[in-house]
């Protein structure tokens, strides 16, 4: 079993900015909040709060915006 990754907040951190910087995309905000449910009512963090960073799920073409999905040719190659 691997050790869970953590992030210690700095003053002014917000869920979406943490998800973007630490997990690669704002798409992971819900998973980040779920993994740290005791802080779910926090909107702007104080410094020093230790959060667990869940392993980000691989983005599928369905969750990516259309301009970030690649060409049809690339999608068909990925699907086969």
N, CA, C and O atoms as CSV, one atom per row, in Angstrom:
chain,resi,resn,atom,element,x,y,z
A,1,UNK,N,N,0.845,-1.182,0.000
A,1,UNK,CA,C,0.000,0.000,0.000
A,1,UNK,C,C,0.887,1.240,0.000
A,1,UNK,O,O,1.862,1.313,0.748
A,2,UNK,N,N,0.545,2.217,-0.842
A,2,UNK,CA,C,1.347,3.427,-0.922
A,2,UNK,C,C,0.868,4.445,0.098
A,2,UNK,O,O,-0.301,4.459,0.485
A,3,UNK,N,N,1.789,5.295,0.525
A,3,UNK,CA,C,1.426,6.358,1.447
A,3,UNK,C,C,0.589,7.399,0.717
A,3,UNK,O,O,0.841,7.719,-0.445
A,4,UNK,N,N,-0.413,7.921,1.423
A,4,UNK,CA,C,-1.251,8.962,0.838
A,4,UNK,C,C,-0.434,10.243,0.701
A,4,UNK,O,O,0.350,10.587,1.585
A,5,UNK,N,N,-0.621,10.931,-0.393
A,5,UNK,CA,C,0.028,12.214,-0.590
A,5,UNK,C,C,-0.759,13.278,0.159
A,5,UNK,O,O,-1.983,13.202,0.260
A,6,UNK,N,N,-0.058,14.257,0.675
A,6,UNK,CA,C,-0.714,15.349,1.391
A,6,UNK,C,C,-0.254,16.689,0.846
A,6,UNK,O,O,0.765,16.792,0.163
A,7,UNK,N,N,-1.028,17.707,1.164
A,7,UNK,CA,C,-0.699,19.078,0.807
A,7,UNK,C,C,-1.026,19.941,2.013
A,7,UNK,O,O,-2.097,19.809,2.606
A,8,UNK,N,N,-0.113,20.818,2.374
A,8,UNK,CA,C,-0.335,21.754,3.460
A,8,UNK,C,C,-0.676,23.109,2.862
A,8,UNK,O,O,0.093,23.675,2.085
A,9,UNK,N,N,-1.836,23.615,3.236
A,9,UNK,CA,C,-2.338,24.846,2.634
A,9,UNK,C,C,-1.529,26.070,3.041
A,9,UNK,O,O,-0.867,26.107,4.078
A,10,UNK,N,N,-1.619,27.060,2.176
A,10,UNK,CA,C,-1.109,28.393,2.483
A,10,UNK,C,C,-2.327,29.317,2.574
A,10,UNK,O,O,-3.385,29.017,2.020
A,11,UNK,N,N,-2.170,30.422,3.264
A,11,UNK,CA,C,-3.274,31.369,3.443
A,11,UNK,C,C,-3.879,31.748,2.094
A,11,UNK,O,O,-3.174,32.168,1.177
A,12,UNK,N,N,-5.190,31.593,1.993
A,12,UNK,CA,C,-5.896,31.983,0.777
A,12,UNK,C,C,-6.142,30.868,-0.213
A,12,UNK,O,O,-6.835,31.085,-1.207
A,13,UNK,N,N,-5.602,29.679,0.017
A,13,UNK,CA,C,-5.866,28.545,-0.876
A,13,UNK,C,C,-7.364,28.274,-0.947
A,13,UNK,O,O,-8.095,28.445,0.029
A,14,UNK,N,N,-7.796,27.847,-2.128
A,14,UNK,CA,C,-9.185,27.432,-2.328
A,14,UNK,C,C,-9.178,26.058,-2.994
A,14,UNK,O,O,-8.195,25.666,-3.623
A,15,UNK,N,N,-10.292,25.330,-2.846
A,15,UNK,CA,C,-10.364,23.953,-3.345
A,15,UNK,C,C,-9.934,23.828,-4.807
A,15,UNK,O,O,-9.101,22.988,-5.147
A,16,UNK,N,N,-10.504,24.663,-5.658
A,16,UNK,CA,C,-10.220,24.515,-7.087
A,16,UNK,C,C,-8.769,24.820,-7.432
A,16,UNK,O,O,-8.184,24.167,-8.296
A,17,UNK,N,N,-8.190,25.801,-6.766
A,17,UNK,CA,C,-6.786,26.115,-7.055
A,17,UNK,C,C,-5.859,25.011,-6.556
A,17,UNK,O,O,-4.836,24.729,-7.181
A,18,UNK,N,N,-6.212,24.388,-5.436
A,18,UNK,CA,C,-5.412,23.261,-4.936
A,18,UNK,C,C,-5.512,22.091,-5.909
A,18,UNK,O,O,-4.503,21.475,-6.252
A,19,UNK,N,N,-6.743,21.783,-6.357
A,19,UNK,CA,C,-6.934,20.683,-7.311
A,19,UNK,C,C,-6.149,20.936,-8.590
A,19,UNK,O,O,-5.524,20.024,-9.131
A,20,UNK,N,N,-6.180,22.161,-9.068
A,20,UNK,CA,C,-5.468,22.488,-10.301
A,20,UNK,C,C,-3.963,22.348,-10.129
A,20,UNK,O,O,-3.304,21.693,-10.936
A,21,UNK,N,N,-3.418,22.954,-9.092
A,21,UNK,CA,C,-1.960,22.952,-8.902
A,21,UNK,C,C,-1.410,21.605,-8.468
A,21,UNK,O,O,-0.323,21.216,-8.894
A,22,UNK,N,N,-2.141,20.889,-7.627
A,22,UNK,CA,C,-1.607,19.655,-7.057
A,22,UNK,C,C,-2.026,18.394,-7.815
A,22,UNK,O,O,-1.326,17.382,-7.780
A,23,UNK,N,N,-3.177,18.459,-8.504
A,23,UNK,CA,C,-3.697,17.266,-9.165
A,23,UNK,C,C,-3.796,17.419,-10.680
A,23,UNK,O,O,-4.111,16.461,-11.387
A,24,UNK,N,N,-3.522,18.634,-11.178
A,24,UNK,CA,C,-3.457,18.828,-12.614
A,24,UNK,C,C,-4.686,19.389,-13.292
A,24,UNK,O,O,-4.621,19.762,-14.463
A,25,UNK,N,N,-5.827,19.461,-12.578
A,25,UNK,CA,C,-7.039,19.969,-13.206
A,25,UNK,C,C,-8.091,20.289,-12.142
A,25,UNK,O,O,-8.169,19.637,-11.101
A,26,UNK,N,N,-8.884,21.299,-12.431
A,26,UNK,CA,C,-10.003,21.636,-11.543
A,26,UNK,C,C,-11.072,20.546,-11.543
A,26,UNK,O,O,-11.927,20.505,-10.658
A,27,UNK,N,N,-11.019,19.670,-12.535
A,27,UNK,CA,C,-11.974,18.560,-12.616
A,27,UNK,C,C,-11.910,17.696,-11.354
A,27,UNK,O,O,-12.894,17.047,-10.999
A,28,UNK,N,N,-10.777,17.685,-10.684
A,28,UNK,CA,C,-10.576,16.834,-9.514
A,28,UNK,C,C,-11.038,17.483,-8.201
A,28,UNK,O,O,-10.837,16.915,-7.128
A,29,UNK,N,N,-11.650,18.658,-8.282
A,29,UNK,CA,C,-12.071,19.370,-7.071
A,29,UNK,C,C,-13.020,18.534,-6.222
A,29,UNK,O,O,-12.844,18.457,-5.006
A,30,UNK,N,N,-14.019,17.906,-6.832
A,30,UNK,CA,C,-14.985,17.097,-6.062
A,30,UNK,C,C,-14.301,15.947,-5.331
A,30,UNK,O,O,-14.624,15.671,-4.176
A,31,UNK,N,N,-13.362,15.276,-5.988
A,31,UNK,CA,C,-12.646,14.169,-5.352
A,31,UNK,C,C,-11.789,14.675,-4.196
A,31,UNK,O,O,-11.676,14.010,-3.166
A,32,UNK,N,N,-11.189,15.842,-4.364
A,32,UNK,CA,C,-10.373,16.438,-3.311
A,32,UNK,C,C,-11.229,16.764,-2.089
A,32,UNK,O,O,-10.832,16.484,-0.958
A,33,UNK,N,N,-12.391,17.350,-2.312
A,33,UNK,CA,C,-13.298,17.666,-1.201
A,33,UNK,C,C,-13.770,16.387,-0.526
A,33,UNK,O,O,-13.813,16.321,0.703
A,34,UNK,N,N,-14.125,15.372,-1.303
A,34,UNK,CA,C,-14.597,14.106,-0.732
A,34,UNK,C,C,-13.523,13.448,0.130
A,34,UNK,O,O,-13.836,12.847,1.158
A,35,UNK,N,N,-12.266,13.558,-0.278
A,35,UNK,CA,C,-11.172,12.953,0.479
A,35,UNK,C,C,-10.856,13.728,1.757
A,35,UNK,O,O,-10.128,13.240,2.622
A,36,UNK,N,N,-11.403,14.925,1.871
A,36,UNK,CA,C,-11.137,15.793,3.023
A,36,UNK,C,C,-12.449,16.355,3.555
A,36,UNK,O,O,-12.573,17.558,3.784
A,37,UNK,N,N,-13.421,15.476,3.747
A,37,UNK,CA,C,-14.788,15.894,4.077
A,37,UNK,C,C,-14.891,16.712,5.365
A,37,UNK,O,O,-15.831,17.493,5.516
A,38,UNK,N,N,-13.958,16.553,6.285
A,38,UNK,CA,C,-14.056,17.344,7.520
A,38,UNK,C,C,-13.830,18.834,7.272
A,38,UNK,O,O,-14.133,19.666,8.127
A,39,UNK,N,N,-13.290,19.164,6.087
A,39,UNK,CA,C,-13.065,20.566,5.726
A,39,UNK,C,C,-14.026,21.043,4.633
A,39,UNK,O,O,-13.811,22.098,4.036
A,40,UNK,N,N,-15.081,20.271,4.370
A,40,UNK,CA,C,-15.948,20.564,3.221
A,40,UNK,C,C,-16.658,21.915,3.315
A,40,UNK,O,O,-17.095,22.446,2.295
A,41,UNK,N,N,-16.777,22.468,4.494
A,41,UNK,CA,C,-17.443,23.769,4.646
A,41,UNK,C,C,-16.462,24.929,4.514
A,41,UNK,O,O,-16.860,26.090,4.607
A,42,UNK,N,N,-15.198,24.628,4.300
A,42,UNK,CA,C,-14.185,25.668,4.153
A,42,UNK,C,C,-14.132,26.117,2.699
A,42,UNK,O,O,-14.075,25.296,1.783
A,43,UNK,N,N,-14.152,27.420,2.502
A,43,UNK,CA,C,-14.048,27.961,1.141
A,43,UNK,C,C,-12.662,28.530,0.883
A,43,UNK,O,O,-12.080,28.317,-0.181
A,44,UNK,N,N,-12.143,29.251,1.862
A,44,UNK,CA,C,-10.799,29.819,1.764
A,44,UNK,C,C,-10.016,29.330,2.977
A,44,UNK,O,O,-10.404,29.564,4.121
A,45,UNK,N,N,-8.914,28.652,2.705
A,45,UNK,CA,C,-8.147,28.022,3.773
A,45,UNK,C,C,-7.192,28.986,4.464
A,45,UNK,O,O,-6.685,29.937,3.868
A,46,UNK,N,N,-6.968,28.708,5.733
A,46,UNK,CA,C,-5.891,29.342,6.471
A,46,UNK,C,C,-4.628,28.540,6.185
A,46,UNK,O,O,-4.701,27.434,5.650
A,47,UNK,N,N,-3.491,29.084,6.533
A,47,UNK,CA,C,-2.229,28.371,6.350
A,47,UNK,C,C,-2.134,27.210,7.332
A,47,UNK,O,O,-2.600,27.302,8.467
A,48,UNK,N,N,-1.524,26.116,6.882
A,48,UNK,CA,C,-1.211,25.009,7.771
A,48,UNK,C,C,-2.203,23.876,7.849
A,48,UNK,O,O,-2.018,22.967,8.658
A,49,UNK,N,N,-3.250,23.890,7.042
A,49,UNK,CA,C,-4.216,22.785,7.037
A,49,UNK,C,C,-3.656,21.680,6.146
A,49,UNK,O,O,-3.315,21.926,4.990
A,50,UNK,N,N,-3.562,20.477,6.677
A,50,UNK,CA,C,-3.019,19.349,5.910
A,50,UNK,C,C,-4.178,18.604,5.252
A,50,UNK,O,O,-5.077,18.106,5.929
A,51,UNK,N,N,-4.141,18.537,3.936
A,51,UNK,CA,C,-5.175,17.857,3.155
A,51,UNK,C,C,-4.602,16.601,2.514
A,51,UNK,O,O,-3.427,16.554,2.147
A,52,UNK,N,N,-5.445,15.590,2.385
A,52,UNK,CA,C,-5.081,14.372,1.670
A,52,UNK,C,C,-5.356,14.579,0.190
A,52,UNK,O,O,-6.432,15.043,-0.187
A,53,UNK,N,N,-4.396,14.238,-0.642
A,53,UNK,CA,C,-4.569,14.342,-2.090
A,53,UNK,C,C,-4.908,12.963,-2.651
A,53,UNK,O,O,-4.050,12.080,-2.667
A,54,UNK,N,N,-6.146,12.762,-3.113
A,54,UNK,CA,C,-6.493,11.463,-3.693
A,54,UNK,C,C,-5.779,11.279,-5.032
A,54,UNK,O,O,-5.388,12.250,-5.678
A,55,UNK,N,N,-5.621,10.054,-5.425
A,55,UNK,CA,C,-5.027,9.759,-6.729
A,55,UNK,C,C,-6.003,10.241,-7.795
A,55,UNK,O,O,-7.144,9.781,-7.826
A,56,UNK,N,N,-5.586,11.156,-8.671
A,56,UNK,CA,C,-6.534,11.651,-9.676
A,56,UNK,C,C,-6.914,10.564,-10.669
A,56,UNK,O,O,-6.079,9.773,-11.106
A,57,UNK,N,N,-8.192,10.547,-11.010
A,57,UNK,CA,C,-8.650,9.602,-12.026
A,57,UNK,C,C,-8.206,10.115,-13.380
A,57,UNK,O,O,-8.153,11.320,-13.622
A,58,UNK,N,N,-7.890,9.184,-14.252
A,58,UNK,CA,C,-7.509,9.570,-15.603
A,58,UNK,C,C,-8.717,10.192,-16.283
A,58,UNK,O,O,-9.825,9.659,-16.216
A,59,UNK,N,N,-8.495,11.322,-16.937
A,59,UNK,CA,C,-9.586,12.003,-17.622
A,59,UNK,C,C,-9.958,11.242,-18.886
A,59,UNK,O,O,-9.091,10.823,-19.653
A,60,UNK,N,N,-11.245,11.071,-19.089
A,60,UNK,CA,C,-11.705,10.433,-20.317
A,60,UNK,C,C,-12.136,11.527,-21.285
A,60,UNK,O,O,-12.264,12.692,-20.908
A,61,UNK,N,N,-12.355,11.142,-22.518
A,61,UNK,CA,C,-12.797,12.128,-23.496
A,61,UNK,C,C,-14.136,12.743,-23.098
A,61,UNK,O,O,-14.429,13.877,-23.475
A,62,UNK,N,N,-14.950,12.010,-22.344
A,62,UNK,CA,C,-16.260,12.515,-21.947
A,62,UNK,C,C,-16.140,13.663,-20.951
A,62,UNK,O,O,-17.012,14.531,-20.919
A,63,UNK,N,N,-15.084,13.691,-20.138
A,63,UNK,CA,C,-14.959,14.725,-19.129
A,63,UNK,C,C,-14.143,15.920,-19.602
A,63,UNK,O,O,-14.128,16.959,-18.942
A,64,UNK,N,N,-13.467,15.786,-20.733
A,64,UNK,CA,C,-12.673,16.888,-21.250
A,64,UNK,C,C,-13.540,17.811,-22.098
A,64,UNK,O,O,-14.456,17.341,-22.773
A,65,UNK,N,N,-13.270,19.112,-22.078
A,65,UNK,CA,C,-14.004,20.010,-22.964
A,65,UNK,C,C,-13.669,19.683,-24.416
A,65,UNK,O,O,-12.592,19.156,-24.694
A,66,UNK,N,N,-14.566,19.984,-25.339
A,66,UNK,CA,C,-14.366,19.596,-26.740
A,66,UNK,C,C,-13.040,20.050,-27.330
A,66,UNK,O,O,-12.430,19.307,-28.099
A,67,UNK,N,N,-12.579,21.245,-26.992
A,67,UNK,CA,C,-11.335,21.755,-27.562
A,67,UNK,C,C,-10.096,21.047,-27.012
A,67,UNK,O,O,-8.989,21.266,-27.504
A,68,UNK,N,N,-10.276,20.207,-26.005
A,68,UNK,CA,C,-9.145,19.532,-25.384
A,68,UNK,C,C,-9.183,18.022,-25.632
A,68,UNK,O,O,-8.421,17.275,-25.019
A,69,UNK,N,N,-10.048,17.580,-26.510
A,69,UNK,CA,C,-10.236,16.140,-26.734
A,69,UNK,C,C,-9.361,15.579,-27.834
A,69,UNK,O,O,-9.275,14.359,-27.968
A,70,UNK,N,N,-8.715,16.401,-28.621
A,70,UNK,CA,C,-7.896,15.893,-29.712
A,70,UNK,C,C,-8.727,15.692,-30.959
A,70,UNK,O,O,-9.926,15.973,-30.978
A,71,UNK,N,N,-8.094,15.215,-31.977
A,71,UNK,CA,C,-8.790,15.022,-33.250
A,71,UNK,C,C,-9.593,13.727,-33.234
A,71,UNK,O,O,-9.386,12.865,-32.380
A,72,UNK,N,N,-10.495,13.603,-34.173
A,72,UNK,CA,C,-11.274,12.362,-34.297
A,72,UNK,C,C,-10.358,11.182,-34.573
A,72,UNK,O,O,-10.562,10.085,-34.052
A,73,UNK,N,N,-9.354,11.418,-35.391
A,73,UNK,CA,C,-8.409,10.359,-35.723
A,73,UNK,C,C,-7.698,9.854,-34.460
A,73,UNK,O,O,-7.536,8.646,-34.285
A,74,UNK,N,N,-7.280,10.762,-33.592
A,74,UNK,CA,C,-6.607,10.390,-32.343
A,74,UNK,C,C,-7.565,9.642,-31.417
A,74,UNK,O,O,-7.172,8.673,-30.768
A,75,UNK,N,N,-8.824,10.091,-31.352
A,75,UNK,CA,C,-9.817,9.421,-30.494
A,75,UNK,C,C,-10.041,8.000,-30.960
A,75,UNK,O,O,-10.090,7.080,-30.143
A,76,UNK,N,N,-10.179,7.805,-32.272
A,76,UNK,CA,C,-10.422,6.462,-32.786
A,76,UNK,C,C,-9.243,5.561,-32.500
A,76,UNK,O,O,-9.438,4.382,-32.206
A,77,UNK,N,N,-8.030,6.070,-32.576
A,77,UNK,CA,C,-6.842,5.279,-32.279
A,77,UNK,C,C,-6.835,4.890,-30.799
A,77,UNK,O,O,-6.443,3.773,-30.460
A,78,UNK,N,N,-7.262,5.795,-29.916
A,78,UNK,CA,C,-7.310,5.500,-28.487
A,78,UNK,C,C,-8.375,4.481,-28.149
A,78,UNK,O,O,-8.198,3.678,-27.233
A,79,UNK,N,N,-9.490,4.503,-28.882
A,79,UNK,CA,C,-10.608,3.608,-28.593
A,79,UNK,C,C,-10.330,2.188,-29.070
A,79,UNK,O,O,-10.920,1.244,-28.545
A,80,UNK,N,N,-9.454,2.013,-30.044
A,80,UNK,CA,C,-9.213,0.664,-30.569
A,80,UNK,C,C,-8.110,-0.044,-29.825
A,80,UNK,O,O,-7.786,-1.188,-30.145
